[in-house]
Amino acid sequence: MDANEKWYSVKEVSAILGCSVDMVRRLVQRGKLKAVRLSVNTSKRIRRYVTLRISSLEVARFLRDNLA
């Protein structure tokens, strides 16, 4: 992993791939697209929020392997 590597949100990846945000989340859940999960747990909120970040190298690998 490069220190200068670009990390994308699910919304940004959906725009790059030309699909919905839900589809990107499904790809991550099925293991087709690797992502880093960042949890935010605040003391004032009951709900635990999870943010996904996907590296630019992973997006490039997915495009090369699946959309070539």
Contact map, one row per residue, 1 for C-alpha under 8 A:
11101000000000000000000000000000000000000000000000000000000000000000
11111000000000000000000000000000000000000000000000000000000000000000
11111000000000000000000000000000000000000000000000000000000000000000
01111100000000000000000000000000000000000000000000000000000000000000
11111110000000000000000000000000000000000000000000000011100000000000
00011111000000000000000000000000000000000000000000000011000000000000
00001111100000000000000000000000000000000000000000001111000000000000
00000111111110000000000000000000000000000000000000001111000000000000
00000011111110000000000000000000000000000000000000111100000000000000
00000001111111000000100110000000000000000000000000011100000000000000
00000001111111100000100000000000000000000000000000000000000000000000
00000001111111110000000000000000000000000000000000000000000000000000
00000001111111111000000100000000000000000000000000000100001000000000
00000000011111111111101100000000000000000000000000000000000000000000
00000000001111111111000000000000000000000000000000000000000000000000
00000000000111111100000000000000000000000000000000000000000000000000
00000000000011111110000000000000000000000000000000000000000000100000
00000000000001111111000000000000000000000000000000000000000000000000
00000000000001101111101100000000000000000000000000000000000000000000
00000000000001100111111100000000000000000000000000000000000000000000
00000000011001000011111110000000000000000000000000000000000000000000
00000000000000000001111111000000000000000000000000000000000000000000
00000000000001000011111111100000000000000000000000000000000000000000
00000000010011000011111111110000100000000000000000000000000000000000
00000000010000000000111111111000000000000000000000000000000000000000
00000000000000000000011111111100000000000000000000000000000000000000
00000000000000000000001111111111100000000000000000000000000000000000
00000000000000000000000111111111111000000000000000000000000000000000
00000000000000000000000011111111000000000000000000000000000000000000
00000000000000000000000001111111100000000000000000000000000000000000
00000000000000000000000000111111110000000000000000000000000000000000
00000000000000000000000000111111110000000000000000000000000001000000
00000000000000000000000100110111111000000000000000000000011001000000
00000000000000000000000000010011111100000000000000000100010000000000
00000000000000000000000000010000111110000000000000011110000000000000
00000000000000000000000000000000011111000000000000011100000000000000
00000000000000000000000000000000001111100000000001111000000000000000
00000000000000000000000000000000000111110000000001111000000000000000
00000000000000000000000000000000000011111000000111100000000000000000
00000000000000000000000000000000000001111100000111100000000000000000
00000000000000000000000000000000000000111110101110000000000000000000
00000000000000000000000000000000000000011111110100000000000000000000
00000000000000000000000000000000000000001111110000000000000000000000
00000000000000000000000000000000000000000111110000000000000000000000
00000000000000000000000000000000000000001111111100000000000000000000
00000000000000000000000000000000000000000111111100000000000000000000
00000000000000000000000000000000000000001000111110000000000000000000
00000000000000000000000000000000000000111100111111000000000000000000
00000000000000000000000000000000000000111000001111100000000000000000
00000000000000000000000000000000000011110000000111110000000000000000
00000000100000000000000000000000000011110000000011111000000000000000
00000000110000000000000000000000001111000000000001111100000000000000
00000011110000000000000000000000001111000000000000111110000000000000
00000011110010000000000000000000011100000000000000011111011000000000
00001111000000000000000000000000001000000000000000001111111000000000
00001111000000000000000000000000000000000000000000000111111100000000
00001000000000000000000000000000000000000000000000000011111110000000
00000000000000000000000000000000110000000000000000000111111111000000
00000000000010000000000000000000100000000000000000000111111111100000
00000000000000000000000000000000000000000000000000000001111111110000
00000000000000000000000000000000000000000000000000000000111111111000
00000000000000000000000000000001100000000000000000000000011111111110
00000000000000001000000000000000000000000000000000000000001111111111
00000000000000000000000000000000000000000000000000000000000111111111
00000000000000000000000000000000000000000000000000000000000011111111
00000000000000000000000000000000000000000000000000000000000001111111
00000000000000000000000000000000000000000000000000000000000001111111
00000000000000000000000000000000000000000000000000000000000000111111
